[in-house]
Amino acid sequence: MSTSDARAPEPDEAPTEAALDPVALWSAFKRAHEIVRTRVIADAAEAAGLSEPDLTILAALNKGGGSLRQSELAASLGWDRTRLSHQLTRMSKRQLVTRERADGVIVTLTDTGRQAVTAVHPGLDAAVRRHFTDKLSAQEIETLDSVLRRL
């Protein structure tokens, strides 16, 4: 679906089925998430040779200043520790991150990891805009941001 396919709903439009039925709303949310996620990853991460989990971890570490405790990283991603540990092992083998024991486990971006996240960022930004935010009005973005932060 191109950006021209999307339109912002008019404020006076009648509520949709999803707005009246919580299960329908949840289903619409799940569907939209999967569609946007798939398109963004196809455009950005795969072009950079990164998996979605790679990109997710690299972006979180970059946002966190380059290093985080492994437990903090897991909590910020909503991942269980086992899943994160296995992914970090794969990423360590590719020299994207390092892990050091120091009052817990500290995960740090390597130069290679920092270069990867820096290189993918412009494409990621463009893909998120193309497949997500450009399809929303400024008011919808503000509302969605508020709702998602509350959850």
C-alpha positions as CSV (number, residue, x, y, z in Angstrom):
1,M,0.0,0.0,0.0
2,S,1.5,3.3,-1.0
3,T,1.3,6.5,1.0
4,S,-1.3,7.8,-1.5
5,D,-3.6,4.9,-0.5
6,A,-3.9,6.1,3.1
7,R,-6.1,8.9,4.3
8,A,-6.7,10.3,7.7
9,P,-10.3,9.7,8.8
10,E,-12.5,12.7,9.2
11,P,-13.2,13.6,12.8
12,D,-17.0,13.3,12.3
13,E,-16.9,9.8,10.8
14,A,-18.9,7.1,12.6
15,P,-17.0,4.7,14.9
16,T,-15.7,1.6,13.1
17,E,-16.4,-2.0,14.2
18,A,-13.0,-2.1,15.8
19,A,-13.8,1.0,17.9
20,L,-16.9,-0.7,19.3
21,D,-15.5,-4.2,19.8
22,P,-12.3,-4.6,21.8
23,V,-11.4,-7.9,20.1
24,A,-11.8,-6.4,16.7
25,L,-9.6,-3.4,17.8
26,W,-7.0,-5.8,19.1
27,S,-7.1,-7.8,15.8
28,A,-6.8,-4.6,13.8
29,F,-3.8,-3.5,16.0
30,K,-2.1,-6.9,15.5
31,R,-2.7,-6.8,11.7
32,A,-1.4,-3.2,11.4
33,H,1.7,-4.1,13.5
34,E,2.6,-7.1,11.4
35,I,2.1,-5.2,8.1
36,V,4.1,-2.2,9.1
37,R,6.8,-4.3,10.8
38,T,7.3,-6.5,7.8
39,R,7.5,-3.6,5.4
40,V,9.9,-1.5,7.5
41,I,12.2,-4.5,8.1
42,A,12.1,-5.4,4.4
43,D,13.1,-1.9,3.5
44,A,15.6,-1.1,6.2
45,A,17.2,-4.0,8.1
46,E,17.4,-6.6,5.3
47,A,19.1,-4.1,3.0
48,A,21.7,-3.5,5.7
49,G,22.2,-7.3,6.3
50,L,20.6,-7.2,9.7
51,S,17.8,-9.2,11.2
52,E,14.9,-7.6,12.9
53,P,16.3,-8.7,16.3
54,D,19.7,-7.3,15.4
55,L,18.2,-4.0,14.5
56,T,16.1,-3.9,17.6
57,I,19.0,-4.5,19.9
58,L,21.4,-2.2,18.1
59,A,18.9,0.7,18.2
60,A,18.2,0.2,21.9
61,L,21.9,0.1,22.7
62,N,22.5,3.2,20.6
63,K,19.6,5.0,22.3
64,G,21.0,4.0,25.7
65,G,24.4,5.6,25.0
66,G,26.1,2.5,23.6
67,S,25.8,0.1,26.6
68,L,23.2,-1.2,28.9
69,R,22.9,-3.9,31.6
70,Q,21.6,-7.0,29.9
71,S,18.6,-7.1,32.3
72,E,17.8,-3.5,31.5
73,L,18.0,-4.2,27.8
74,A,15.7,-7.2,28.2
75,A,13.2,-5.2,30.1
76,S,13.3,-2.3,27.6
77,L,12.6,-4.7,24.7
78,G,10.0,-6.8,26.6
79,W,12.0,-9.9,25.8
80,D,12.7,-12.8,28.2
81,R,16.4,-13.2,29.2
82,T,16.9,-16.5,27.3
83,R,15.8,-15.0,24.0
84,L,18.0,-12.0,24.5
85,S,21.0,-14.1,25.6
86,H,20.8,-16.3,22.5
87,Q,20.5,-13.3,20.2
88,L,23.4,-11.5,21.9
89,T,25.5,-14.7,21.4
90,R,24.8,-14.6,17.7
91,M,25.5,-10.8,17.5
92,S,28.8,-11.2,19.5
93,K,30.0,-13.8,17.0
94,R,29.5,-11.2,14.3
95,Q,31.2,-8.6,16.5
96,L,28.2,-6.3,16.7
97,V,28.2,-6.3,20.5
98,T,30.3,-7.4,23.5
99,R,29.2,-8.7,26.9
100,E,31.2,-8.2,30.0
101,R,30.6,-9.3,33.6
102,A,30.8,-6.3,35.9
103,D,28.1,-6.1,38.5
104,G,25.8,-8.0,36.2
105,V,26.3,-8.3,32.4
106,I,27.0,-5.1,30.5
107,V,26.2,-5.2,26.7
108,T,28.1,-2.7,24.6
109,L,28.0,-1.8,21.0
110,T,31.3,-2.5,19.2
111,D,32.6,-0.2,16.5
112,T,31.1,-2.6,14.0
113,G,27.7,-2.5,15.7
114,R,27.8,1.3,16.0
115,Q,28.6,1.6,12.3
116,A,25.8,-0.8,11.4
117,V,23.2,1.1,13.4
118,T,24.5,4.4,12.0
119,A,24.4,3.1,8.4
120,V,20.8,1.7,8.7
121,H,19.3,4.7,10.5
122,P,18.5,6.8,7.4
123,G,16.8,3.9,5.6
124,L,15.0,2.9,8.8
125,D,13.8,6.5,9.3
126,A,12.6,6.7,5.7
127,A,10.9,3.2,5.9
128,V,9.1,4.1,9.2
129,R,7.9,7.4,7.6
130,R,6.8,5.7,4.4
131,H,5.0,2.7,6.0
132,F,3.7,4.3,9.2
133,T,3.9,8.0,10.2
134,D,3.2,9.5,6.7
135,K,-0.1,7.7,6.8
136,L,-1.2,9.5,10.0
137,S,-2.1,13.1,10.7
138,A,-0.1,15.0,13.3
139,Q,-3.0,14.7,15.8
140,E,-3.2,10.9,15.2
141,I,0.5,10.6,15.9
142,E,0.2,12.6,19.1
143,T,-2.7,10.4,20.2
144,L,-1.0,7.2,19.3
145,D,2.1,8.2,21.1
146,S,0.1,9.0,24.2
147,V,-1.7,5.7,24.1
148,L,1.4,3.6,23.4
149,R,3.3,5.2,26.3
150,R,0.4,4.4,28.6
151,L,0.5,0.8,27.7
